[in-house]
Each structure stands twice: as structure tokens, then as C-alpha cells.
């Protein structure tokens, strides 16, 4: 739900953390409003999720819109992924989700693009149906995971698509393994906004696994809704699934992974290396992104951050998507899918 924004509110949007405001019922009412709180408690999706908590105890039981395969890497990590479309298609797209998310985040894109391309989306280690544990999580670690996966699938190279934190991972992949990345597609990528050392330290200290674990159902709904300009009805599964995760056996590992990922993003910034990206790059941001730039520390318009980042990537094209939030590939999927097609057909 994904970007390392430095306000507690912004963090909550993507990784389900509202740590500062979990002390009392009264504070929730003051912050979100009685109407929002009541809606979160009584909507059918919430009730459904609560019922499912009694039935689903494993991440593997989550319902995905596509058939899932598994591949084991050399380090023993097991990756859950989907492989849709024609294996002999002209282009193979690999989709990388963001912080706190999972591969169904690309549902609206894969459903359309698989008619023309081979579409592979994975759950990063620690997320979704992939294995969980005390992995040495870093942006480079995740880039290595994708690189090995490309090899194990017998691909020479691929078009790599990343959302938010997944965008930062895609950038690192292009920098460290350039021969494996044919083109880059960055959807509201993390990594274009610079932070001071003091701000980075705030990240390291403020986000805790316990804070993630204690995020209430009401806060989960609010956090996820803030990813969108207008949340589509078919995105409700994100809320339902996130609520269900609270009762799953490996939920503690999921919470730990989020903390490690937040630290990974600030520990391995990519902004100073954007000029080394040689692959053709499509960059998409929502004009109404609530997370980028940081509204508390930096303020300003998303487009300013987007243009600064895009200007540093030599062969890049920036598209600002109107009436669209941080979850650009889901919020305005039709526009994003069309722009991806144009980009891959060389019509820029």
C-alpha cells in the first residue's frame, strides 16, 4: 500500500503504521472522524475479514486473482509468483510490489497486459505467499532476488516494473545488473526524494514491528484508502487481506520485514545514482499523490519531485496522471496500461 515518507501519517498509508496515534479510542475519533471510524467497523468487508480470521491462519490461504507458482533460490528463499500471458511474447514484464504490499497489487495491469506480453509478478521475501524469516533485507538483497529469479526462469533480460519501494528496487536492479534489465517502468517510485541524515535516523527509530502489529482495522482502512484519489470498489481486497493477516501465524515476520524494508530504503538511497541508469525508463506519478513529497517536511507538489528525478535519468519519459494518488497503477490503471503499451511499442 508503498515510499519512505517521513510523517507518521504518510508511513501509515503504505505500511499500516499509525504508531503515534494508537494510544486511545478518543484519538482515533479525533483524527479520522466518527463517520470514518464507524464505516471501518461496520462495512461488509470488515465483517468478512473478521470472519475469515477464524478460518485463515496461513499467508498461503490468501486468495490471489492468478495461479501461483513457486521457485526456490540458492539461499533457500522460496518465491511465490504468477506467470501470465504468452511465454513467447515479444516482451516479458516483471512486476515488483511496494512496502507492505503483494503481487495482487498489479491485478488491474496483468489482467490487461497479459494479452500482449508475458507478465510475471512476485511476492518479495517476507510478503504474501513467499517465505518469511530473518533475511538480510536491503534494497540490494531484493535486487539480487529479482536477478536470480530472472536467471532461474531462463530469461536473458526483462522489462522491470516497480511500484514505490518496488520502484527503488527496480532502480537498484538496473544499476547492479544492467544486462538483465531491458527497460524500466517506475510507478510512483521511492528514491526520487532526498532526505537528510537526521530524517533518515527518524525512520530507523520511529517505525517498530510492534507499531505495525497493533495497527487497528479502522486504521488499516484509512491508511489504504489514502493511497488512492478515489479508491475503486475492486481494491477492497487490500483492506480485507490486511485485516486477515493480523491473525496469521507468520504475521510477526511480516511486521519485522516492514521495519527492515523502511530501514533498507533509507540506508541505500539511489537519488545520486539516477544518472547511471542507461535503460529507457517510463516514470508515472499521480498528480494527487498523498505520500510524495513528504507533506510535513518538504511539502510542495508531487510533480516537482517527479521532474527532479526524471531529469537525472538520461533516457526517461515522465507521465503525470491526473486525478490519481500514490497507487497509480491501480487508481488509474487504464491510463497506466496505455502508457506502458506506448512505451513498449516505442511511441514516445
C-alpha positions as CSV (number, residue, x, y, z in Angstrom):
1,X,0.0,0.0,0.0
2,X,4.4,1.9,-0.6
3,X,7.6,5.3,-0.4
4,X,9.5,6.3,2.6
5,X,7.7,9.4,3.6
6,X,8.7,10.9,7.0
7,X,5.4,11.8,8.6
8,X,3.7,9.2,10.7
9,X,0.6,9.7,8.7
10,X,2.3,9.1,5.4
11,X,4.1,6.0,6.7
12,X,0.7,4.6,7.8
13,X,-0.7,4.9,4.3
14,X,1.8,2.4,2.9
15,X,2.8,0.0,5.6
16,X,-0.1,0.1,8.0
17,X,1.7,2.1,10.8
18,X,0.0,4.7,12.8
19,X,2.2,4.3,15.7
20,X,1.9,7.7,17.2
21,X,-1.9,7.6,17.3
22,X,-2.7,4.1,18.6
23,X,-3.0,5.1,22.3
24,X,-6.7,5.5,22.6
25,X,-10.1,5.3,21.0
26,X,-10.6,9.0,21.6
27,X,-7.5,9.9,19.5
28,X,-8.8,7.7,16.6
29,X,-12.1,9.6,16.7
30,X,-10.3,13.0,16.7
31,X,-8.0,12.1,13.8
32,X,-10.3,10.2,11.4
33,X,-13.7,11.4,12.3
34,X,-16.6,9.4,13.8
35,X,-18.0,8.6,10.3
36,X,-14.8,7.1,9.0
37,X,-14.3,5.1,12.2
38,X,-17.8,3.7,12.1
39,X,-17.5,2.9,8.4
40,X,-14.4,0.9,9.1
41,X,-16.1,-1.1,11.8
42,X,-19.3,-1.9,10.0
43,X,-18.7,-2.2,6.3
44,X,-19.3,-5.7,5.0
45,X,-15.6,-6.2,4.0
46,X,-14.6,-5.7,7.7
47,X,-17.1,-8.2,8.9
48,X,-16.0,-10.6,6.2
49,X,-12.4,-10.2,7.2
50,X,-13.1,-10.8,10.8
51,X,-14.9,-14.0,10.0
52,X,-12.1,-15.1,7.7
53,X,-9.6,-14.6,10.5
54,X,-11.1,-17.6,12.2
55,X,-10.6,-19.6,9.0
56,X,-7.3,-18.4,7.5
57,X,-4.2,-18.8,9.6
58,X,-1.6,-19.0,6.9
59,X,-0.5,-16.5,4.3
60,X,-0.7,-19.3,1.7
61,X,-4.5,-19.2,2.2
62,X,-4.8,-15.7,0.8
63,X,-6.9,-15.5,-2.3
64,X,-5.0,-14.4,-5.4
65,X,-6.5,-13.5,-8.8
66,X,-4.0,-15.6,-10.6
67,X,-2.5,-19.1,-10.4
68,X,0.6,-19.1,-8.2
69,X,3.9,-20.9,-8.8
70,X,6.9,-21.3,-6.6
71,X,10.6,-21.1,-7.2
72,X,13.4,-21.7,-4.7
73,X,16.5,-19.5,-4.8
74,X,20.1,-20.5,-3.9
75,X,19.8,-19.0,-0.4
76,X,16.7,-21.2,0.3
77,X,14.2,-18.3,-0.1
78,X,11.0,-19.5,-1.7
79,X,9.4,-17.1,-4.0
80,X,5.7,-17.1,-4.9
81,X,4.9,-15.7,-8.3
82,X,2.4,-15.6,-11.1
83,X,3.3,-16.1,-14.7
84,X,0.5,-14.9,-17.1
85,X,0.4,-14.4,-20.8
86,X,2.3,-15.9,-23.7
87,X,5.7,-17.2,-22.8
88,X,6.9,-16.4,-26.3
89,X,5.6,-12.8,-26.2
90,X,7.9,-10.0,-27.5
91,X,8.4,-8.6,-24.1
92,X,8.5,-10.1,-20.6
93,X,7.4,-7.8,-17.8
94,X,8.4,-8.4,-14.1
95,X,6.3,-6.5,-11.6
96,X,7.7,-5.6,-8.1
97,X,5.2,-4.5,-5.4
98,X,5.9,-1.9,-2.7
99,X,6.2,-1.7,1.0
100,X,3.6,-3.8,2.9
101,X,2.0,-5.0,-0.4
102,X,2.0,-8.1,-2.5
103,X,1.6,-9.3,-6.1
104,X,-2.2,-8.8,-6.4
105,X,-1.4,-5.1,-6.3
106,X,-0.8,-5.5,-10.1
107,X,-4.1,-7.2,-10.7
108,X,-5.6,-4.5,-13.0
109,X,-2.4,-4.3,-15.0
110,X,-1.7,-8.0,-15.5
111,X,-5.4,-8.7,-16.5
112,X,-5.0,-6.3,-19.5
113,X,-1.3,-6.5,-20.4
114,X,-1.1,-10.3,-20.4
115,X,-2.9,-10.3,-23.8
116,X,0.2,-8.8,-25.4
117,X,3.1,-9.6,-23.0
118,X,4.4,-12.2,-20.6
119,X,3.6,-10.8,-17.2
120,X,5.4,-12.1,-14.1
121,X,4.7,-10.7,-10.6
122,X,6.2,-11.9,-7.4
123,X,5.8,-11.6,-3.7
124,X,9.1,-10.3,-2.3
125,X,10.6,-12.4,0.6
126,X,8.7,-11.6,3.8
127,X,5.5,-10.7,1.9
128,X,2.4,-12.5,0.7
129,X,2.9,-16.2,-0.1
130,X,6.7,-16.0,-0.3
131,X,8.8,-17.4,2.5
132,X,9.4,-15.3,5.6
133,X,12.3,-15.2,8.1
134,X,15.4,-13.3,9.2
135,X,16.7,-12.5,5.8
136,X,19.4,-9.8,5.3
137,X,16.9,-7.4,3.9
138,X,18.2,-4.5,1.9
139,X,17.4,-2.9,-1.4
140,X,20.4,-4.7,-2.9
141,X,19.2,-8.0,-1.4
142,X,15.8,-7.7,-3.1
143,X,17.5,-6.6,-6.4
144,X,19.6,-9.8,-6.1
145,X,16.4,-11.8,-5.6
146,X,15.0,-10.5,-8.8
147,X,18.2,-11.0,-10.7
148,X,18.4,-14.7,-9.6
149,X,14.8,-15.2,-10.4
150,X,15.4,-13.9,-14.0
151,X,18.2,-16.4,-14.4
152,X,16.2,-19.3,-12.9
153,X,13.3,-18.6,-15.3
154,X,15.6,-18.7,-18.2
155,X,15.2,-15.1,-19.2
156,X,18.1,-13.1,-20.7
157,X,16.5,-9.8,-19.7
158,X,13.1,-8.3,-18.9
159,X,11.2,-5.1,-18.6
160,X,11.1,-4.4,-14.9
161,X,8.1,-2.6,-13.4
162,X,8.2,-1.4,-9.8
163,X,5.8,0.5,-7.6
164,X,7.0,2.8,-4.7
165,X,9.6,0.7,-2.8
166,X,9.4,-1.7,-5.7
167,X,10.5,1.2,-7.9
168,X,13.6,1.8,-5.8
169,X,14.3,-2.0,-6.0
170,X,13.9,-1.8,-9.8
171,X,16.3,1.1,-10.0
172,X,18.9,-0.8,-7.9
173,X,18.4,-3.8,-10.2
174,X,19.1,-1.7,-13.2
175,X,22.2,-0.2,-11.6
176,X,23.7,-3.5,-10.3
177,X,22.6,-5.9,-13.0
178,X,22.1,-3.7,-16.1
179,X,22.4,-6.6,-18.5
180,X,19.2,-8.1,-17.1
181,X,17.0,-5.0,-17.4
182,X,15.9,-4.1,-20.9
183,X,13.6,-1.2,-19.9
184,X,12.3,0.3,-16.6
185,X,8.8,1.3,-15.7
186,X,8.6,3.2,-12.4
187,X,5.2,3.8,-10.8
188,X,5.4,6.4,-8.0
189,X,8.9,5.2,-7.3
190,X,10.6,5.7,-3.9
191,X,14.1,7.2,-4.3
192,X,13.5,10.5,-6.0
193,X,13.1,12.5,-2.8
194,X,16.3,13.3,-0.8
195,X,16.4,13.1,3.0
196,X,18.9,14.5,5.5
197,X,20.8,12.2,7.9
198,X,18.6,13.3,10.7
199,X,15.4,12.5,8.8
200,X,16.9,9.0,7.9
201,X,17.6,8.4,11.6
202,X,14.0,9.2,12.4
203,X,12.9,6.4,10.1
204,X,15.2,4.0,11.8
205,X,13.9,4.8,15.3
206,X,10.2,5.6,14.7
207,X,9.0,2.5,12.9
208,X,8.7,-0.6,15.0
209,X,7.3,-4.1,14.5
210,X,5.0,-3.6,17.4
211,X,3.6,-0.4,15.9
212,X,2.8,-2.3,12.7
213,X,1.4,-5.2,14.6
214,X,-1.0,-3.0,16.6
215,X,-2.5,-1.2,13.6
216,X,-6.2,-1.5,14.1
217,X,-8.8,-2.5,11.4
218,X,-10.1,1.1,11.4
219,X,-6.6,2.5,10.8
220,X,-5.9,-0.1,8.1
221,X,-8.9,1.0,6.1
222,X,-8.0,4.7,6.4
223,X,-4.3,4.0,5.6
224,X,-5.1,2.1,2.5
225,X,-7.8,4.5,1.3
226,X,-5.2,7.3,1.5
227,X,-3.2,5.6,-1.3
228,X,-6.0,6.5,-3.8
229,X,-7.5,9.6,-5.2
230,X,-10.8,7.6,-5.3
231,X,-10.5,4.1,-4.0
232,X,-12.0,1.6,-6.6
233,X,-14.5,-0.9,-5.3
234,X,-12.4,-3.8,-6.5
235,X,-9.5,-2.6,-4.3
236,X,-11.4,-3.6,-1.2
237,X,-9.5,-6.9,-1.1
238,X,-6.4,-5.0,0.1
239,X,-8.2,-4.0,3.2
240,X,-9.8,-7.4,3.8
241,X,-6.5,-9.2,3.3
242,X,-4.5,-6.8,5.5
243,X,-7.0,-7.3,8.3
244,X,-6.9,-11.1,7.9
245,X,-3.1,-11.0,8.1
246,X,-3.3,-9.9,11.7
247,X,-4.4,-13.4,12.7
248,X,-1.9,-15.4,10.6
249,X,0.9,-17.4,12.1
250,X,3.7,-15.6,10.4
251,X,2.3,-12.1,10.9
252,X,5.2,-11.2,13.3
253,X,7.7,-11.9,10.5
254,X,5.6,-9.7,8.1
255,X,5.8,-6.9,10.7
256,X,9.5,-7.4,11.1
257,X,10.0,-7.3,7.4
258,X,8.3,-3.9,7.0
259,X,10.6,-2.4,9.6
260,X,13.6,-3.8,7.8
261,X,12.3,-2.5,4.5
262,X,11.9,1.0,5.9
263,X,15.5,0.9,7.1
264,X,16.6,-0.5,3.8
265,X,15.2,2.3,1.8
266,X,16.9,5.0,3.8
267,X,20.2,3.0,4.1
268,X,20.5,2.6,0.3
269,X,19.3,5.8,-1.3
270,X,19.5,5.8,-5.1
271,X,19.0,9.5,-5.9
272,X,22.7,10.2,-6.5
273,X,23.0,7.3,-9.0
274,X,20.0,8.0,-11.2
275,X,22.2,9.4,-13.9
276,X,23.8,6.0,-14.3
277,X,20.6,4.4,-15.5
278,X,21.0,3.8,-19.2
279,X,17.9,1.8,-19.9
280,X,14.8,3.6,-21.4
281,X,12.7,4.5,-18.5
282,X,9.0,5.3,-18.1
283,X,8.1,7.2,-14.9
284,X,4.5,7.6,-13.8
285,X,3.2,9.6,-10.8
286,X,-0.3,10.5,-9.7
287,X,-0.8,14.2,-9.6
288,X,-2.6,13.8,-6.3
289,X,-0.1,11.5,-4.5
290,X,-0.5,12.0,-0.8
291,X,2.9,10.5,0.0
292,X,5.3,12.2,-2.3
293,X,6.7,14.6,-1.5
294,X,6.6,14.4,2.2
295,X,3.9,16.8,3.2
296,X,5.3,17.5,6.7
297,X,9.0,18.0,6.0
298,X,9.1,19.1,2.4
299,X,5.7,20.0,1.1
300,X,5.1,21.1,-2.4
301,X,3.7,19.2,-5.4
302,X,4.4,15.7,-6.5
303,X,5.3,16.9,-10.0
304,X,8.3,18.8,-8.6
305,X,9.9,15.7,-7.1
306,X,9.0,13.7,-10.2
307,X,10.7,16.1,-12.5
308,X,13.8,16.3,-10.4
309,X,14.2,12.6,-10.5
310,X,13.3,12.2,-14.2
311,X,15.8,14.9,-15.2
312,X,18.6,12.8,-13.8
313,X,17.7,9.7,-15.8
314,X,19.1,10.3,-19.3
315,X,16.6,8.3,-21.3
316,X,13.4,8.8,-19.4
317,X,9.8,9.9,-20.0
318,X,7.7,11.3,-17.2
319,X,3.9,11.0,-17.2
320,X,1.8,12.8,-14.6
321,X,-1.5,11.1,-14.2
322,X,-4.5,13.3,-13.3
323,X,-7.0,12.5,-10.5
324,X,-4.6,9.8,-9.2
325,X,-3.0,9.0,-5.9
326,X,0.1,7.1,-4.9
327,X,-1.3,3.7,-6.0
328,X,-1.0,5.0,-9.6
329,X,-1.2,1.6,-11.4
330,X,-4.4,0.7,-9.7
331,X,-6.0,4.1,-9.2
332,X,-5.8,4.9,-12.9
333,X,-5.0,1.5,-14.4
334,X,-6.4,2.3,-17.8
335,X,-4.1,5.3,-18.3
336,X,-1.1,3.4,-16.9
337,X,-1.7,0.4,-19.1
338,X,-2.0,2.5,-22.2
339,X,1.2,4.4,-21.3
340,X,3.0,1.1,-20.8
341,X,1.9,-0.1,-24.2
342,X,3.0,3.1,-25.9
343,X,6.4,2.9,-24.1
344,X,7.0,-0.7,-25.1
345,X,5.9,0.0,-28.7
346,X,8.4,2.9,-28.8
347,X,5.8,5.5,-29.4
348,X,7.3,8.2,-27.1
